[in-house]
Amino acid sequence: METREFISRSHLDAATLNAWIEEEWLMPLESGSTRQFSDADLARALLIHDLKVDLGVNDEGIAVILHLLDQLHGLRCLVRDIHAMEVSDRTGGGT
């Protein structure tokens, strides 16, 4: 989704969105002057909003939380890949 739709769906203002992108809390795909946001970006923006507004987490805390979530996601992907390789080896699909 493009910036206008993302702002509408996330209920963010442009200044907040730009600040979060500068902090690298959100990293949309950029092509020239156009930004493309994914559904994952939207979920992340809603999480950041909840952390800030509902839970009162400060910016440093949000950075730590997002870093830990990114690490967890990476580990989940790694475990999934290892599991898939093990299944493939057991069924004779390995090399």
Order of alpha helices (4+ residues) and beta strands (2+ residues): alpha-alpha-beta-beta-alpha-alpha
